[in-house]
Amino acid sequence: MVERYKNLLRTMLILTIIIMIAPFFIFPFMNNIKAKRLANELLCSKLPDQTEIIEVLSGCGNVSGTGNSTRIWAGMLIKTRLPDIDVFEFYKKTRAGVQKADSREKDTLTMGNLGKTFLHLSDINEFDGYYIVEWVDDAVSSYFDLRGH
């Protein structure tokens, strides 16, 4: 009888530990899935005329640099023949942020905080027509994903 209670107590202890630790593995995995979905959504979004997608990245983490929050980020490097004003006007109507890429600004503040870099920008010298388009969204769970803390 005592042995049965010991086994029950041992099982309950193991289950409690698993329940306490599991969210720290499950929610980061779910946030990664959401980041990939956000990148796919960005890929499928409407582009301005005369524009092509060069590279797409996504990630999770502390995008603001202040700590205590995990956000989902997706970014797309595009190349276009349109003037700056047309590109900025096009993306003003969407939820996306846009920034012109140049030799000094090869990434955005968010990309820097997440440690993301568009590899294509390291291989070129002429930055005319290159723009970084990015979306940021809420994480499935910010509390259990330690990348934001």
N, C-alpha and C positions, 0 to 999 in steps of 0.2 A: 504494500500500500504506500509506504514512504517512497519507494523507488518510483512509483507511478507519479507522485507529486513532484519529485525531482525532475523527471523527464518532462512533465508538463511545464514546470517553471523554466527549465532550460529551453524548451521550445518557444515559450512566450518571450523569453529574453532575446533569443535569436530573431524572432519575428519583429520585435520592437526595434532592434538595431537595424534590421533591413528596412523597415518602414521609415526610420529616421534618416537613413543614408540614401535611399533610392531616389528621392527628389533631386539630389545634387547630381545625379547621372541622367535621369529622365528628362528634366527640363532643359538642360543644355542641348541634348539631342533634339528635342522638339524645337528649340530656338534655331538650331542649324537647319532643320527642315524648313522652317518659316523663312529663313534667310534665302535659301535656294528658291523657294516659291516666289519671294519678292524679286529676286533676280530674273526669274522666268517671266514674271509680270512686266518687269521693265523691258525685257527683250521683246515682248509682244506688244508693247505700247506703240502708239503712232509716232512716226518720226517726221520731222520737217522734210520738205522736198529737197532733193539733191544731197541727202544725208545717208551715211552708212555707219553701221556699228563696227567698231574696231575691237573692243574688248569689254567683258563684263566681269565684275567681281561682286562678292557678297561677304558679309561677316556679322558677327555679334560681339557686343562688348560695350564698354563705356565710351560712347561717341562724343560726349561733351567734355570729358576730361575732369569732371567734378567728382565723380565717384558715386557709389550707391545707386546705380541704375544701369540696367542692361537694355540696349536698344538693338534693333535689327537694321542693318544697312545694306543697300544694294547700289552699286555704281556702274555707270556705263560710259565708256570713252567713245565719242562719236567724231566723225570727220564730215564736214559739210562745206559746200561752196557758197553758202548764204552769208550775207553780211551779219555782223554781230547783232545789230538791232533786231533783225528778223528772228534769229535764234532765241534771243532773250524774250522777245514778244511771244513766240510760240510756246515756250516753257512757262511763261508767266500764267498761262491759262490752265496749267496742270499742277499736280501736287509735287512735281519734281523741282529740285534745286539745280541750277546750272552755273558752271564757272568756266571761263575760258582758260585753257591750258597754255602755259608758256614755259620758257626755260627755267624761270624761278619758281613758278607755281605748277608743279607736276602732279600735285595732289590737293585734296581739300583738307580742312581742319579735321573733319571726321575720319578721313582716310589715314591721316597721321596718327590720330588717337587709336585707331584699330591696327596700325602697322600694315596697311594695304597700299600697294603701288601698282600702277598700270605698267607692265613690262614694255609695252610698245613705246611709251614716252621716253624710255631710256635709250632707245635705238635711233631716235630722230633728232635732227637739228632744226628743222623748219616746223614751227608750231601753228602756222596759219590754218584756221579752220578746225582745230581740235578743241573739243569742249568735254567737260566732265558733267554728266547728268547723274544725280543721286536722289534716292528715296530713303527715308528713315521711317521706321514703324516701331510700334511697341513690341516688346518681347512677350512670349507666352507667359513667362515668369521671370521677373527681374531678381526676386529674392533668392531663388535657388541656383541661379546661374552666376557663379563667382567671377566671371569675366568682367562684370560691371562694377566690381567692388575694389 
